[in-house]
Amino acid sequence: MKLFVVGIGSVESGREFAQALDFPSLNLLVDESDETEAYRLAGTRNSQRTSDNKQIFEGIESMWSDKTNDSLNERRKEDLNKIVGKPFSPGIYKPLMPKGKSFFDTRVIEKTLVQGGSFVFQGDNCLVEHMDPASGAHLPLTDLMKSALGAVPQPQLQR
């Protein structure tokens, strides 16, 4: 079984992410395209474009919604505080967002609006497809791992 992660940003920020988590860099794919092509092809929220190449923003609820609040409540605020920190007490999170030509580079803003998703494949067969409905509203990691581990044939115990 292999775990692959796809992210926005630069190859450099991807390397930094992989190194910080001791994650195999060959399993980290970075979408450096201006139009977040990997996400568009997967069909995630805020990744689609009009015929004249303008991003289709799906509204505020695609960024923050009741599902975001539910996810925060489910994981407890302490979990979030450990990651992002509090004033005067930074957490382990380090922003690695795409960089642009200026502070208000529209392509960078568009990229940060794109939501992600989780997928489990067995060969060409997609066993799990979850599109994040809003920021923080991810498929629970335990559900993702159960699906992935269920797709892997388990060794039989010798008696």
C-alpha positions as CSV (number, residue, x, y, z in Angstrom):
1,M,0.0,0.0,0.0
2,K,1.2,3.5,-0.8
3,L,0.1,6.8,0.5
4,F,0.3,9.8,-1.8
5,V,-0.4,13.4,-0.9
6,V,-1.2,16.1,-3.4
7,G,-0.9,19.8,-2.4
8,I,-0.8,23.3,-3.8
9,G,2.3,25.4,-3.5
10,S,5.8,25.0,-4.7
11,V,8.1,22.0,-4.9
12,E,10.3,23.8,-2.4
13,S,7.4,24.1,0.1
14,G,6.5,20.5,-0.6
15,R,10.1,19.4,0.3
16,E,9.9,21.4,3.5
17,F,6.5,19.8,4.4
18,A,7.9,16.3,3.7
19,Q,11.0,16.9,5.7
20,A,9.1,18.3,8.7
21,L,6.8,15.3,8.8
22,D,9.5,12.7,7.8
23,F,7.2,11.9,4.8
24,P,8.7,10.3,1.7
25,S,9.1,13.2,-0.8
26,L,8.5,10.8,-3.7
27,N,5.0,10.3,-2.4
28,L,4.3,14.0,-2.3
29,L,2.9,15.6,-5.4
30,V,2.8,19.3,-5.8
31,D,0.4,21.1,-8.1
32,E,2.3,24.2,-9.1
33,S,-0.1,25.0,-12.0
34,D,-1.7,28.5,-12.0
35,E,-5.1,26.9,-12.3
36,T,-4.7,24.0,-9.7
37,E,-5.2,21.5,-12.5
38,A,-4.9,18.4,-10.3
39,Y,-7.8,19.7,-8.1
40,R,-9.8,20.7,-11.1
41,L,-9.5,17.3,-12.6
42,A,-10.5,15.7,-9.3
43,G,-13.5,18.1,-9.2
44,T,-12.9,19.6,-5.7
45,R,-14.7,22.7,-4.6
46,N,-13.6,26.1,-6.0
47,S,-11.3,24.4,-8.5
48,Q,-13.5,24.7,-11.6
49,R,-13.2,27.5,-14.2
50,T,-15.5,29.3,-16.7
51,S,-14.9,29.1,-20.5
52,D,-12.8,32.3,-20.2
53,N,-10.6,30.7,-17.4
54,K,-12.1,32.6,-14.4
55,Q,-12.4,30.6,-11.2
56,I,-15.9,29.6,-10.1
57,F,-16.1,30.5,-6.4
58,E,-18.8,28.4,-4.8
59,G,-19.6,30.9,-2.0
60,I,-18.6,31.5,1.6
61,E,-20.0,28.1,2.7
62,S,-17.3,26.5,0.5
63,M,-14.8,28.1,2.9
64,W,-16.5,28.1,6.3
65,S,-19.8,26.4,7.1
66,D,-21.6,24.5,9.7
67,K,-19.6,21.5,8.6
68,T,-16.4,23.4,9.5
69,N,-17.8,24.2,12.9
70,D,-18.9,20.6,13.4
71,S,-15.5,19.3,12.5
72,L,-13.8,21.7,14.9
73,N,-16.2,20.7,17.7
74,E,-15.7,17.0,16.9
75,R,-11.9,17.3,17.1
76,R,-12.1,19.8,20.0
77,K,-10.6,23.2,19.9
78,E,-7.6,22.0,21.9
79,D,-6.6,19.9,18.9
80,L,-6.6,23.0,16.7
81,N,-4.8,25.1,19.2
82,K,-2.0,22.5,19.4
83,I,-1.5,22.8,15.6
84,V,-2.0,26.5,14.9
85,G,-1.2,27.8,18.4
86,K,-2.5,30.8,20.2
87,P,-1.3,34.4,20.5
88,F,2.2,34.4,22.0
89,S,2.3,30.6,21.8
90,P,2.8,29.4,18.3
91,G,1.8,25.8,17.3
92,I,3.6,23.4,15.0
93,Y,1.7,24.7,11.9
94,K,3.8,26.6,9.4
95,P,2.0,28.2,6.5
96,L,3.4,26.9,3.2
97,M,0.9,28.6,0.9
98,P,1.8,29.5,-2.7
99,K,3.7,32.7,-3.1
100,G,2.8,35.2,-5.8
101,K,4.1,38.2,-7.6
102,S,2.5,40.6,-5.1
103,F,0.5,40.5,-1.9
104,F,-2.8,40.5,-3.8
105,D,-1.8,38.1,-6.6
106,T,-5.2,36.8,-7.7
107,R,-3.8,33.4,-8.8
108,V,-2.5,32.8,-5.3
109,I,-5.8,33.9,-3.7
110,E,-7.6,31.5,-6.1
111,K,-5.3,28.6,-5.1
112,T,-5.9,29.1,-1.4
113,L,-9.7,29.0,-2.0
114,V,-9.5,25.5,-3.5
115,Q,-10.8,22.7,-1.2
116,G,-9.2,19.3,-1.1
117,G,-10.5,15.8,-0.9
118,S,-9.5,12.2,0.1
119,F,-9.4,9.2,-2.2
120,V,-8.6,5.5,-1.7
121,F,-7.8,3.5,-4.8
122,Q,-7.3,-0.2,-5.3
123,G,-5.7,-0.3,-8.7
124,D,-7.9,1.8,-11.0
125,N,-10.9,1.3,-8.8
126,C,-11.8,4.3,-6.6
127,L,-13.1,2.8,-3.3
128,V,-13.5,6.1,-1.4
129,E,-14.1,9.6,-2.8
130,H,-14.7,12.4,-0.3
131,M,-14.7,16.0,-1.4
132,D,-14.2,18.5,1.4
133,P,-17.3,20.6,1.6
134,A,-15.5,23.4,3.4
135,S,-12.3,24.2,5.2
136,G,-11.5,21.7,8.0
137,A,-14.4,19.4,7.0
138,H,-12.2,16.5,6.0
139,L,-12.9,12.8,6.0
140,P,-12.0,11.6,9.5
141,L,-8.5,10.0,9.3
142,T,-9.8,6.8,11.1
143,D,-12.4,6.4,8.3
144,L,-9.8,7.0,5.6
145,M,-7.4,4.5,7.2
146,K,-10.1,1.8,7.7
147,S,-11.0,2.1,4.0
148,A,-7.3,2.0,2.9
149,L,-6.4,-0.9,5.1
150,G,-9.6,-2.8,4.1
151,A,-8.4,-2.6,0.5
152,V,-5.1,-4.3,1.3
153,P,-5.3,-8.1,1.6
154,Q,-4.5,-9.0,5.2
155,P,-2.0,-11.8,5.8
156,Q,-3.4,-15.0,7.1
157,L,-2.2,-16.2,10.4
158,Q,-0.5,-19.6,10.5
159,R,-2.0,-22.0,13.1
